Amino acid sequence: MVWLEPFSLKVQGKLRGDDPRVLVSVKFINHNGLRCRDAAKKSGPHETLCAR
């Protein structure tokens, strides 16, 4: 996903593997007015979504 490249954070020079999944989930949460806790389980831990 090319549009996500500028938003990807690097850890020790490497991209984190879960960035695309997490960023799409955060966008979905914000767009629909949900809380991080209401995200689908496949989005990952809600703590991660809230932190990013």
Sequence and secondary structure as in RCSB ss.txt:
>XXXX:A:sequence
MVWLEPFSLKVQGKLRGDDPRVLVSVKFINHNGLRCRDAAKKSGPHETLCAR
>XXXX:A:secstr
 GGGGGG  EETTEE TTHHHHHHHHHHHHHHT  GGGS GGG  HHHHHH 
